[in-house]
Amino acid sequence: MPEEVLFKSESRQTRAEIASYLRAVADKLDAGEPITLKAGDQSVTMEPPASPTFEVKAEREGPAGQPGELSIEFELEWDEDGGDGGAGGGLEIE
């Protein structure tokens, strides 16, 4: 399925700045409100349903046994037609 990027922002931030962004998203999710992303002249508003699919992924990219790039990715997914996505569960973040 082809992918259409509606918004993208990538910049180096402090851990505290990143935490602030994540708190803002968490507050919107808690309140059941739309989430608006803005950067420069880009802007998109998304309205996650009550139970979207939540994907958390930790990755290491690069040759085995050599330094690479590490990442933690958080993703919310849902169908545009109103479906709430698939089942999941069992995630713990410590």
C-alpha positions as CSV (number, residue, x, y, z in Angstrom):
1,M,0.0,0.0,0.0
2,P,1.5,3.4,-1.0
3,E,2.3,5.8,1.8
4,E,1.5,9.5,1.7
5,V,3.5,11.6,4.2
6,L,1.1,14.3,5.6
7,F,3.6,15.8,8.0
8,K,7.2,15.3,9.0
9,S,9.5,17.1,11.4
10,E,13.0,15.9,12.5
11,S,15.3,17.9,14.7
12,R,17.7,17.4,17.5
13,Q,16.0,18.2,20.8
14,T,16.9,17.8,24.5
15,R,15.3,15.0,26.5
16,A,13.3,17.6,28.4
17,E,12.0,19.1,25.1
18,I,11.0,15.7,23.8
19,A,9.2,14.9,27.1
20,S,7.2,18.1,26.7
21,Y,6.0,17.1,23.2
22,L,5.1,13.7,24.4
23,R,3.2,15.1,27.4
24,A,1.3,17.4,25.1
25,V,0.2,14.4,22.9
26,A,-0.6,12.4,26.0
27,D,-2.8,15.2,27.3
28,K,-4.7,15.4,24.0
29,L,-5.2,11.6,24.0
30,D,-6.4,11.7,27.6
31,A,-8.9,14.5,26.8
32,G,-10.1,12.8,23.5
33,E,-9.1,15.9,21.6
34,P,-7.6,16.2,18.1
35,I,-3.8,16.4,17.8
36,T,-2.4,19.2,15.6
37,L,1.2,19.0,14.5
38,K,2.8,22.3,13.2
39,A,6.3,23.1,11.9
40,G,7.1,26.0,9.7
41,D,4.4,26.2,7.0
42,Q,3.4,22.5,7.6
43,S,0.3,21.7,9.7
44,V,-1.9,18.6,10.1
45,T,-4.7,17.8,12.5
46,M,-5.4,14.1,13.3
47,E,-8.3,12.7,15.4
48,P,-7.3,9.3,16.8
49,P,-10.3,7.1,17.7
50,A,-10.9,5.8,21.2
51,S,-8.8,2.7,20.7
52,P,-6.1,3.1,18.0
53,T,-3.4,0.5,17.6
54,F,-0.2,1.6,19.5
55,E,3.1,0.3,18.2
56,V,6.3,0.7,20.1
57,K,9.6,-0.4,18.4
58,A,13.2,-0.3,19.5
59,E,15.7,-0.6,16.6
60,R,19.4,-0.8,15.9
61,E,20.5,0.0,12.4
62,G,24.0,-0.8,11.1
63,P,26.4,-3.6,10.6
64,A,26.4,-6.4,13.2
65,G,29.1,-6.0,15.8
66,Q,29.8,-2.4,15.0
67,P,28.4,0.9,16.3
68,G,25.1,1.8,14.7
69,E,22.1,4.1,15.1
70,L,19.6,3.3,17.9
71,S,15.9,4.4,17.9
72,I,12.7,4.2,19.8
73,E,9.6,4.7,17.7
74,F,6.1,5.3,19.0
75,E,3.2,5.0,16.4
76,L,-0.6,5.3,16.6
77,E,-2.5,3.7,13.8
78,W,-6.1,3.5,12.8
79,D,-8.2,3.2,9.7
80,E,-9.6,6.3,8.1
81,D,-13.0,4.6,7.7
82,G,-13.4,4.6,11.5
83,G,-12.0,1.2,12.4
84,D,-10.0,1.2,15.7
85,G,-7.3,-1.1,14.5
86,G,-6.2,-4.5,15.7
87,A,-5.9,-6.0,19.2
88,G,-2.8,-5.8,21.3
89,G,-1.8,-5.6,24.9
90,G,0.8,-6.5,27.3
91,L,3.1,-3.5,26.9
92,E,4.9,-2.1,29.9
93,I,7.2,0.9,29.9
94,E,9.5,1.1,33.0
